[in-house]
């Protein structure tokens, strides 16, 4: 076997070599037909430390888990007919008053695009009204705020700039002085190659040099398995090492049969078994499970043995490359 061919087969193990940083989270999309899948993400040894579910209230499956173990980050998905409605603020306040320590909150899922592709389709002016009504009060309560999570499209940056202009104008008028809209971190979404992702993040940092970036949805959508795994390993290593990258959530916490970004991006195969990417993301060893299969193809399951095997593989890989 040629050395280059051997290395190509071993490189996916790089997913095991990066130490846990506390940045990895779960974009939780429950499967009503398979509630048992909810337990996969919080099993002992998982690297996941936080989650969001596009809603203002925690997922029932994790209601018994403390915020210190698995932090819930509420999100206001979109804006209804009345932009001044404060239902989101009320929900979050109730959580805090009930003893749940909410440390972060996020706003608006892909407001720069239409609902037929998953966006909340919100005008910047309406988003600004909703922000001032729901998020500015949370900032005064000590909650860290994440800006609207726009798409990776060309219109996303102009949308954000217009939103922030509208928001700052409202805040300034309300306080009768010059004051900017309050925010603490900038979520981004991306579904193309690594070079494009790095450029997209770089564009945001060039616009807001002090911004902390959260990548709250990302995958290399609809690609073959080798390209998908290579992308995952490259991005995980990049995110873990990038100091201004605060947190990230890969978009793949579902079965391959339910994936709208391609089967190979999924954390689970059709039978609910962890794929290699799913296992790596949780901090375990490779499973060898093909994403489009219905059952596991190897007996090795995530756990201490898998981690030990992965660590040994990393040592061998480093010594040979």
C-alpha positions as CSV (number, residue, x, y, z in Angstrom):
1,X,0.0,0.0,0.0
2,X,1.4,3.4,-0.9
3,X,2.1,5.7,2.0
4,X,-0.1,8.5,0.6
5,X,-3.0,6.0,0.4
6,X,-2.4,4.8,3.9
7,X,-2.3,8.4,5.3
8,X,-5.6,9.2,3.5
9,X,-7.3,6.3,5.4
10,X,-5.8,7.4,8.8
11,X,-6.4,11.1,8.6
12,X,-10.0,10.9,9.7
13,X,-8.7,9.9,13.1
14,X,-7.5,13.5,13.6
15,X,-11.0,14.0,15.0
16,X,-9.8,12.3,18.1
17,X,-6.6,14.3,18.6
18,X,-8.0,17.6,19.7
19,X,-8.6,18.1,23.4
20,X,-12.0,19.1,24.7
21,X,-12.3,22.9,24.9
22,X,-15.8,23.4,26.3
23,X,-16.8,25.1,23.1
24,X,-18.9,22.3,21.6
25,X,-22.6,22.4,21.9
26,X,-25.8,20.7,20.6
27,X,-28.2,22.2,18.1
28,X,-31.1,20.1,19.5
29,X,-33.6,18.9,17.0
30,X,-35.7,16.2,18.7
31,X,-37.0,13.2,16.8
32,X,-40.6,12.5,18.0
33,X,-40.4,9.0,16.6
34,X,-37.2,8.2,18.4
35,X,-37.1,10.0,21.8
36,X,-34.3,7.6,22.8
37,X,-31.9,9.6,20.6
38,X,-32.1,12.5,23.1
39,X,-29.9,10.4,25.5
40,X,-27.1,10.1,23.0
41,X,-25.9,13.6,23.4
42,X,-25.7,13.6,27.2
43,X,-24.1,10.2,27.8
44,X,-21.2,10.0,30.3
45,X,-18.0,11.3,28.7
46,X,-19.6,13.6,26.1
47,X,-17.7,16.7,25.2
48,X,-20.9,18.7,24.8
49,X,-21.4,21.5,27.4
50,X,-24.3,23.5,26.1
51,X,-27.3,23.4,23.7
52,X,-30.0,25.5,22.1
53,X,-33.3,24.3,20.4
54,X,-34.5,27.4,18.5
55,X,-36.9,28.1,21.4
56,X,-37.2,30.1,24.6
57,X,-37.7,27.2,26.9
58,X,-35.4,24.2,27.6
59,X,-36.0,20.8,25.9
60,X,-38.1,18.6,28.3
61,X,-35.5,15.7,27.7
62,X,-32.9,17.8,29.6
63,X,-35.0,19.5,32.2
64,X,-33.4,17.5,35.0
65,X,-29.9,18.4,34.0
66,X,-28.3,21.5,35.7
67,X,-27.1,24.5,33.8
68,X,-23.6,23.9,35.1
69,X,-23.6,20.5,33.4
70,X,-25.4,21.3,30.2
71,X,-26.2,25.0,29.6
72,X,-29.4,25.9,27.9
73,X,-29.2,29.0,25.6
74,X,-32.7,30.3,24.8
75,X,-33.3,31.7,21.3
76,X,-36.0,33.9,19.9
77,X,-36.5,32.2,16.5
78,X,-38.3,35.0,14.7
79,X,-40.6,38.0,15.0
80,X,-44.4,37.8,14.9
81,X,-47.0,40.3,13.7
82,X,-46.3,42.6,16.6
83,X,-42.5,43.3,16.8
84,X,-43.0,44.9,20.3
85,X,-44.3,41.6,21.8
86,X,-42.3,40.6,24.9
87,X,-43.3,36.9,25.2
88,X,-39.7,35.8,24.8
89,X,-38.5,38.2,27.5
90,X,-41.3,36.9,29.8
91,X,-40.3,33.3,29.2
92,X,-36.6,33.9,30.0
93,X,-37.5,35.9,33.1
94,X,-39.6,33.1,34.4
95,X,-36.7,30.7,33.9
96,X,-34.4,33.0,35.8
97,X,-37.0,33.7,38.6
98,X,-37.4,29.9,38.8
99,X,-33.7,29.4,39.6
100,X,-32.4,28.5,36.2
101,X,-29.2,30.5,35.6
102,X,-29.5,31.8,32.0
103,X,-26.2,33.2,31.0
104,X,-26.6,33.7,27.2
105,X,-29.5,34.3,24.8
106,X,-29.7,34.4,21.0
107,X,-31.9,36.1,18.5
108,X,-33.6,35.3,15.2
109,X,-32.7,32.3,13.0
110,X,-31.5,33.4,9.5
111,X,-33.7,36.5,9.3
112,X,-32.1,37.4,6.0
113,X,-33.7,34.6,4.1
114,X,-37.2,33.2,3.5
115,X,-39.1,30.5,5.4
116,X,-39.0,28.0,2.5
117,X,-35.3,27.5,3.2
118,X,-35.6,27.7,7.0
119,X,-35.2,31.4,7.6
120,X,-37.3,33.6,9.8
121,X,-37.5,36.3,7.1
122,X,-37.5,39.4,9.3
123,X,-37.0,43.0,8.2
124,X,-34.1,44.7,9.9
125,X,-36.4,47.4,11.3
126,X,-38.8,44.9,12.8
127,X,-35.9,42.8,14.2
128,X,-34.6,46.0,15.9
129,X,-37.9,46.7,17.5
130,X,-38.1,43.1,18.8
131,X,-34.5,43.3,20.0
132,X,-35.1,46.4,22.1
133,X,-38.3,45.0,23.6
134,X,-36.8,41.6,24.5
135,X,-33.0,41.6,24.6
136,X,-32.0,45.0,26.0
137,X,-33.8,44.2,29.2
138,X,-32.0,40.9,29.4
139,X,-28.6,42.7,29.1
140,X,-29.5,44.7,32.1
141,X,-30.0,41.4,34.0
142,X,-26.5,40.3,33.1
143,X,-27.4,37.9,30.2
144,X,-24.9,37.9,27.3
145,X,-26.6,38.5,24.0
146,X,-25.9,36.9,20.6
147,X,-26.8,38.9,17.5
148,X,-29.2,37.4,14.8
149,X,-27.7,34.3,13.2
150,X,-27.7,35.2,9.5
151,X,-26.9,32.9,6.6
152,X,-23.6,32.7,4.8
153,X,-25.2,34.6,1.8
154,X,-24.0,37.9,0.4
155,X,-27.0,39.7,1.8
156,X,-26.2,38.7,5.4
157,X,-23.7,41.4,6.2
158,X,-25.8,44.3,4.8
159,X,-28.8,42.9,6.8
160,X,-26.8,42.9,10.0
161,X,-25.5,46.4,9.5
162,X,-29.0,47.7,8.8
163,X,-30.3,45.9,11.9
164,X,-27.6,47.4,14.1
165,X,-28.2,50.9,12.7
166,X,-31.9,50.6,13.4
167,X,-31.4,49.1,16.8
168,X,-28.9,51.7,17.9
169,X,-31.2,54.5,16.8
170,X,-34.0,53.1,18.9
171,X,-31.8,52.6,21.9
172,X,-30.4,56.2,21.6
173,X,-33.9,57.6,21.3
174,X,-35.1,55.7,24.3
175,X,-32.2,56.9,26.4
176,X,-32.2,60.4,25.0
177,X,-28.5,60.1,24.3
178,X,-26.0,58.4,22.0
179,X,-25.8,54.7,22.7
180,X,-25.3,51.6,20.6
181,X,-27.3,48.5,20.5
182,X,-26.1,46.0,23.2
183,X,-24.6,42.7,22.1
184,X,-21.8,40.3,23.2
185,X,-21.2,37.7,20.5
186,X,-21.9,37.1,16.8
187,X,-23.4,33.8,15.6
188,X,-22.8,32.7,12.0
189,X,-24.1,29.8,9.8
190,X,-22.2,28.1,7.0
191,X,-22.8,25.1,4.7
192,X,-20.0,25.1,2.2
193,X,-16.3,24.4,2.2
194,X,-13.7,25.2,4.8
195,X,-12.0,28.0,2.9
196,X,-15.4,29.8,2.5
197,X,-16.1,29.4,6.2
198,X,-12.8,30.8,7.3
199,X,-13.3,33.7,4.8
200,X,-16.8,34.3,6.2
201,X,-15.6,34.4,9.7
202,X,-12.7,36.7,8.7
203,X,-15.2,39.1,7.1
204,X,-17.2,39.4,10.3
205,X,-14.0,40.0,12.3
206,X,-12.8,42.6,9.9
207,X,-16.2,44.4,10.3
208,X,-16.3,44.0,14.1
209,X,-12.6,43.4,15.2
210,X,-13.4,42.7,18.8
211,X,-16.3,40.4,18.1
212,X,-16.5,36.9,19.7
213,X,-17.8,34.5,17.1
214,X,-20.2,31.6,17.6
215,X,-20.7,29.1,14.7
216,X,-24.2,27.9,15.6
217,X,-25.0,26.0,12.4
218,X,-22.4,24.5,10.1
219,X,-21.7,21.4,7.9
220,X,-20.4,20.6,4.4
221,X,-23.8,19.9,2.9
222,X,-24.5,17.1,0.4
223,X,-21.0,15.9,-0.1
224,X,-19.4,12.5,-0.2
225,X,-18.3,10.8,3.0
226,X,-14.6,11.5,2.7
227,X,-15.0,15.2,1.9
228,X,-17.6,15.5,4.8
229,X,-15.3,13.9,7.3
230,X,-12.3,15.9,6.2
231,X,-14.3,19.1,6.5
232,X,-15.4,18.1,10.0
233,X,-11.9,17.4,11.2
234,X,-10.5,20.6,9.7
235,X,-13.2,22.8,11.2
236,X,-13.2,21.2,14.7
237,X,-9.4,21.7,14.9
238,X,-9.7,25.2,13.7
239,X,-12.5,26.2,16.0
240,X,-10.8,24.6,19.1
241,X,-7.6,26.6,18.4
242,X,-9.2,29.9,17.4
243,X,-9.2,32.2,20.5
244,X,-12.0,34.5,19.5
245,X,-14.2,31.5,18.5
246,X,-16.3,31.2,21.6
247,X,-18.6,28.2,20.8
248,X,-19.8,26.1,18.0
249,X,-22.6,23.6,17.1
250,X,-22.3,21.3,14.1
251,X,-25.7,20.8,12.3
252,X,-25.9,17.0,12.4
253,X,-27.5,15.8,15.6
254,X,-30.1,13.7,13.9
255,X,-30.5,10.4,11.9
256,X,-29.2,10.4,8.3
257,X,-32.8,9.6,7.2
258,X,-33.9,13.0,8.6
259,X,-31.0,15.1,7.4
260,X,-31.7,18.0,5.1
261,X,-28.0,18.7,4.6
262,X,-27.1,15.3,3.2
263,X,-26.8,11.9,4.9
264,X,-23.1,12.0,5.4
265,X,-23.3,15.1,7.7
266,X,-25.5,13.2,10.2
267,X,-24.3,12.1,13.7
268,X,-26.6,9.1,13.6
269,X,-27.2,6.4,10.9
270,X,-30.7,5.3,10.1
271,X,-30.7,2.9,13.0
272,X,-29.7,5.6,15.5
273,X,-26.1,4.5,15.9
274,X,-23.3,7.1,16.1
275,X,-21.4,7.7,12.8
276,X,-17.7,8.5,12.9
277,X,-18.5,12.2,12.9
278,X,-21.1,11.9,15.6
279,X,-18.7,9.9,17.8
280,X,-15.8,12.3,17.2
281,X,-18.0,15.3,18.0
282,X,-18.9,13.8,21.3
283,X,-15.3,13.1,22.1
284,X,-15.3,9.3,21.5
285,X,-13.5,7.0,19.1
286,X,-14.6,6.2,15.5
287,X,-17.4,3.7,15.2
288,X,-17.1,2.7,11.5
289,X,-20.8,3.1,11.1
290,X,-21.8,4.2,7.6
291,X,-24.3,7.1,7.7
292,X,-26.8,5.5,5.3
293,X,-26.7,2.1,7.0
294,X,-29.4,0.9,9.4
295,X,-27.2,-0.8,12.0
296,X,-23.7,-0.6,13.4
297,X,-21.1,-2.4,11.4
298,X,-18.6,-2.8,14.2
299,X,-19.0,-3.9,17.8
300,X,-16.9,-1.0,19.2
301,X,-19.2,1.5,21.0
302,X,-18.3,4.9,22.3
303,X,-16.7,4.8,25.7
304,X,-13.4,4.6,27.5
305,X,-12.2,1.8,25.3
306,X,-12.9,3.8,22.2
307,X,-11.2,6.8,23.6
308,X,-8.1,4.8,24.5
309,X,-8.1,3.3,21.0
310,X,-8.4,6.8,19.5
311,X,-5.6,8.2,21.6
312,X,-3.3,5.3,20.6
313,X,-4.1,5.9,17.0
314,X,-3.3,9.6,17.3
315,X,0.1,8.8,18.9
316,X,0.9,6.4,16.1
317,X,-0.3,8.9,13.4
318,X,1.8,11.7,14.8
319,X,4.9,9.5,15.0
320,X,4.6,8.3,11.4
321,X,3.7,11.6,9.6
